[in-house]
Amino acid sequence: MKTQYLLTELELRQAKGYIDKDVFLLTVEDPKQDVGSGGATINALLTVAEYISAQRGYNV
């Protein structure tokens, strides 16, 4: 799974201090293979909104 590989790489960089330890790392897989559909952007924004809402006790 590409997202897990990318998350592992980001976590490694965070552990080495390249990314601040307080930065929340999140990887989101594209919903489709089509380039330029905008689906990946919308999916990423929805995932972030869900995460932030859950942290504050809300549902999206």
N, C-alpha and C positions, 0 to 999 in steps of 0.2 A: 504494500500500500504506500503510495507516494507521500500521502499526508503524514504518515507516521515517520517515514524517513526524514522528511523536512522538519518535523517537530523535534526529532532527536538531534538533528544538526543545530537547530536554533537553541535547544537546551544546552548543548555542548558549548556553543558560543557564549551563552549566558553564564555558564559555569566558569568560563575563562575570563569573564569580565568585559567582553565585547558588547554585550547587551546588559543593561542595568537589571539587577536582580528583582526590582519592583515592577518590571514590565511583564504584563500577562501575555503569554505566548499561546497562540491559537492557530491551527491550520485547518482549512476547510476545503474539502474535495469539490471539484467542479461537478455540478449536477449533470452536465452533458459534455460531449467531446467537441461540440461546435465552437469554433473560435469566433469571438465577436458577438455572441448572442446576448451578452449582458447578464446571463444567468449566474455566472460565477460571482459577479459583483453583488448582485441582489442576494444570493445565498450567503455570502460572507457577511453582508450587513445584517441580515436576519439573524445569523448565528451570534454575532456580537450583541445585537439587541436582546436576544434571548438570554445570553450570559449575564449581561448587566442587569436585566430585569430580575433574573433569578437571584443574583447577589443581593438585591434590595427587597426580595420577597414577593415579587410580582411575576405574572405570567404574560407572555406575548401571544 
